[in-house]
Amino acid sequence: MNIYIEKIMKINNQVWSVLKINGTQNARTIFTSYTENLMLGCEHKEDASIVYFENKDIDKVNMMLNNYEPINTWEWSEVEEENWIQKCKDFFKPVVVDDKVEIIPYWEESSMSCSIKINPALAFGTGHHETTYMMVQAMLDLDLNKKSVFDIGTGSGILSILAKKLGAQDIFAIDYDDLTYNNFYENLELNDVGNGIEFKIQDCDNINNFNYDFIFANINLNVLLDLIPKINTSGNVLVLSGILSIDKEIILKALGNKKVKKIYKRNEWLCLVIEL
């Protein structure tokens, strides 16, 4: 069974609505990408996907399901907080990227020289999703030593933490969701990093400074399409993910004359490295 939990549920509630959808892996991946701004958590299995929502969003999700033909069977249930926390420990296993970096829950012991510990009970990004995995791959292929980094949509802070471990000196991270704040700083403490990392709750619409050596953005396609035209710097490197393979031409068109240096692919997802 291939299970990942990417955006772990926000545990400020006690009961969540649980949606089980059936269909091809491709159809389920696409649908969950459409619900990214609503869902609290997601588990992908071989034959079904389990997606978690707040109760108030059920009607919105049902409307989306009714308008998405590739998914024709689904069912709703509920899960309580204590059951979810136990499920988190049951499902969250170490993620190893290219035998160079491991991403582990705080209760696990490190087994590699480059190890990132996080608290997945509150996390917004655990490394299991293809997009995060490829962002880590791309970072490992880049020279971040003594460089500046802009981490857009940081979530749990995995990419900022890795950047620091890879030698970056000036790191600025943002996320629009204020529920990420405590988790971000908790994960910095778990990894004994923090100096040289600044974090703000900020929407992408309000970014006006892209003067960093490396810009990392692992966010959904629509936000990327709004973001790209604003980046008018040169001599730096932009790394993008959150892009489905079927949207490749859309993102390439938006990039225009910007040089795509490398494309990573993992299942239905892409990660692009662009020279500005």
N, C-alpha and C positions, 0 to 999 in steps of 0.2 A: 504494500500500500504506500503510495506516494502522498504524503500529507505535509503541507506547510501552513504556518500561521504567519501572516505578514503584518497585518495591522491589528494588534491585539486589542481586545475590547477595553473601552474606557470604564473603569470599575467604580464610577460615581453613582451608578444605578444598581439596583438589586436584582432586577429581572429583565431579560432581553428577549426580543423576538428572534426566532431562528428559522431561516429559510433554507430548505433543502431543494436544490434544483438538479434535474437530470438532463442529460444531453451529451453531445460530443464534448471533448475537452476544449476544442477550439470555441464552440458556442458558449460554453460556460465561462471561459476566460474573457471573452469579449463582453458578455453581459456583466460580469463582476467589475470590469473596468468602467462600464457605464455607471455603476452604482458606487463608485469610489468615494464620492463626497458624502454619501449617506451611510455606508456600511461602517461598522465598528470593528469587525473582524472577519476572517475568511479562512476556511480549511478546504483545500482541494484534494479530493480522493480520486481514485481511478475511475469510479463510475458515477460520482456525484460531487457537488460542491455545497458546503455548508456556509451560509453567510449570516452574519449577526447584525441586527438593526435595533434602534430604539422603537418602542411600540408605536410612537406617533408617526413613523414613516411607512407603516405597512401599506396604506392606501397608495402612496406614491410608487412604491416598489411594485405593487400589483398592477398598476397602470403601465409601468415599464415592461413588465412581463407580458401583459396582454398585447403589447405592441411589438414584441420581439419574437417572431415566428420560430426561430431555431430552438427555443425553449418552450415546450408545450406541457410539461408536467412538473409540478412543484408542490410542496406542502410546508405549512407553518407549524412551529411548536415554540416552547419557551424554555429558557435555562436560567437557573438562579446563580447568584454571584459565587457562592462557595463551590458549586460544581464547576464553574468556569476556571477558578483558580487551580483546582486539582487537574482539570483538563490541560491547563497550560503546562503544568509540570510533566504530565504524561506525554504531551505531544512535542514540547520544545526540546529538540536535540541539537547538539553542536552542528554548526555549518562550517565546512572547510572549503576554502576557495583556493584552487590551484596548489594545494599542499603548502601554502604560504601563510595564510591567515585563517584563524578560527574565530567564529562568533559564538559565544556560549552564554547560557544563563548564569546568573551570579552564584548559584549553588553548585556549579560544576568547577572542577579543578582545571587549571590551564595545562595543556599538553604540548603547546607550540610556543616558539619564541615571540611570535606576534599574535597576541590573543586579545579579543575585545569582549569584555563582559557587559551584559546588559540586564536590566530588570524587565523581563517580558510581561510581567503582570500589568504593566502600565505602558508598554512600549508602542511606538508608532513606527514600525519597521524593525524586523528581527533578522534580516539577512536571508531568510528562506525564499523570498520572492525572487523570480528571475531578474527583475530590474535591479534590485539591490546587489544581487550576486554579480551581475555584469559591471555595475559601477565600481565594485571592489576590484574586479579583474582589471578594468581600465586604469584605476589608480595605481595598481601594482606595476603596470607597464609604463607609468610616467615617473619623471624625476621631480618629486615634490620638495626635495631638501632645500631648506631656507627660502621657500617660495610662499606666496600669499594665496589663500584659498577662499572662495565664496561658495558656501554650501546652501543652496536654495531648496526649501522644503525638507529641512534636516530631520524632522521627526524625532526619533530616539537618539540621534547624534552619531550613528555608526560611522558615517563618512567623515565627519569632523574629527572623531576620535582616531580613525585610521590615518587621516591626513597628518595629525599631530605625531602619531607613531612613525610615520614615514618621513618626518623631518620638517614639515611645514611650520613656519614661524608665526604667521599672521593669518588667523582663521576667523571669518565672520559667517555665522550661521543664522538663518531665519526660518520661521514657520508661521503660517497664518493661524494655527490652532493654539490657543492659550493653554490647552490641556497638556501640551508637550513640554511646557516650561520646567516643571519639577522633575519630570522624567529625564529630560536632557541633562540637567545638572547632576542628578543622581548617577547617571551613567558616566559622566565625567569623573565623579568621585570614585566609582567602582574601578576605573581604569587609571586612576592617579594622574589624570591630565587636567588641564584647566588654564594654566598660564598660556596666554597667546590665543585663547579662544573666546570670542565674544558672541553672545546669542541675544536675539531680539524677536519678539512677536511682531511680525510685519507681513503684510500682504505683498505679493509680487507686483501689484499695480503701483506700489509706492517706491520701487527701486529706482534710484537715479545715479548710482555709482557702480560701474562694472570694472573698475581699474584693479583687477586682481590677476595674478599669473594664471590661475586655474579657476574656472567657474563650473560647479557641479549642480545639475538640476535633474532630480529624479522625481518628476511630477507628471500629472496627466497631460494628454495631448493638447487640449484646449488652452491650458495655461501656458504650455510651451509656445503655442502659436502666437499668443499675446506677448510673450516675453521676448522672443527672438528679434523682432524689429527694433526693440529698445537697446539691444546690445550693439553699440557702434564703436567699440574699442578695437585695437589691432595689436598683434604680437602676443596675444594670450591664447589659452586653450579652453574650449567649451566642451563639456561632456554631458550628454543628454540621455535620459532613459525615461521609461513610462510610455514607450512607443510600441504599438503592436505592428507586426510585420505588414499587415494589410494597409497600414497608414504610412508606410515608408515613403511613397512618392509625395504625400502631402507634406511631410516634414522636410524632404529634400527641396521641394518647391519653395517652402518658407525660408529655407537657408540661403537660397539664391546662389550667389557667387562664393559663398563661404566654403572653404575647402574641407571636405570630409576625409579625414586621415585614416580612420579605421571604423569598421562596423562590427560589433559583437552581436551574436544571435544565440538565444537560448529559448528553446521551444517557440512560442509565438511572439516573443518579445525581442526588441532591439535596443542596443546602446550605441550611440554615435560619438566619436571623438572628432572635434572640428577645430581646425586652426583658424584663428581670426586675424 
